[in-house]
Amino acid sequence: MVETLAMSSIQSLLPTPSSMEEPQNWLEFPRDVTLMILMKLEAIEILETAQFVCKLWYNLCKDPSMWRSIVMLNLDEPELSEKYQNMLYSAVDRSSGGLINLNIEGFGCDELVKYIAQRSSLLKHLRLACCYKISADALIEAFEKFPLLEELELTLVSFSGEQILNIIRRCPFLKTFKLNQQGSRNPSLACDDEALAIAASMRELHHLQLIGNSMTSDGLQAILDNCPHLQSLDLRACFHVHLDGNLMKRCSEKIKELRRPNDSTDDYNYLTTDYD
């Protein structure tokens, strides 16, 4: 199934000859064109299929420039977790220290995070979604090896409130921070701890996404007061924030791209509300 999807992806990226032209030979494409085509595939498609098409593609798929960005998504299959981890180890090795963007979903472990941290000092963008076996402690330790990190996304992670606060305090130079959870309308769960930590620690932020956060209007006020470079703000499913009056006026004046608590989440791939 994966092989079929990967080959379909490759075909869709190739130029389509007109009915009057001879079919094009993939092997005749210039090296840089072939590299651009292969770079549009996800890591699993490259490692399981594309690299075995021919000797030329195998050699290209080992080029470190192919692995500046590693994307492995929708892999929440516990029985295959070890397989996916081994594939990521291989992808990191192929990057030869040049990994800049890492985006993984549904798998991972602390040893894998440690391995990446030891070999990827150039990492700038890190996204973890539904990676329930990666601990906050392993991630915090890894941050010391990512001096260039400027974008961090944590979506539906299983960290405690205190662990989230520790992560926020250790990432003062982020330009983009995304912390996405399942929001609740229960007033007893309203809490500004994370918002206040962001306000105190992340003054360089340009983009902030807090889908499903439990903060109140006071927490939002603190962020607006202390994050002077903020340009975009996503507050969808932040049900304890009430955007009206002066607060709405401040957001309109300060934020170029604002998504409000009740705005549509149709373009978001995860459950945003805890209905329990």
Secondary structure, 3 states (H helix, E strand, C coil): CHHHHHHHHHHHHCCCCCCCCCCCCHHHCCHHHHHHHHHCCCHHHHHHCHHHCCHHHHHHCCCHHHHCEEEECCCCCHHHHHHHHHHHHHHHHHHCCCCCEEEEECCCCHHHHHHHHHHCCCCCEEEEECCCCCCHHHHHHHHCCCCCCCEEEEECCCCCHHHHHHHHHCCCCCCEEEEECCECCCHHHCCCHHHHHHHHHCCCCCEEECCCCCCCHHHHHHHHHHCCCCCEEECCCCCCCCCCHHHHHHHHHHCCEEECCCCCCCCCCCCCECCC
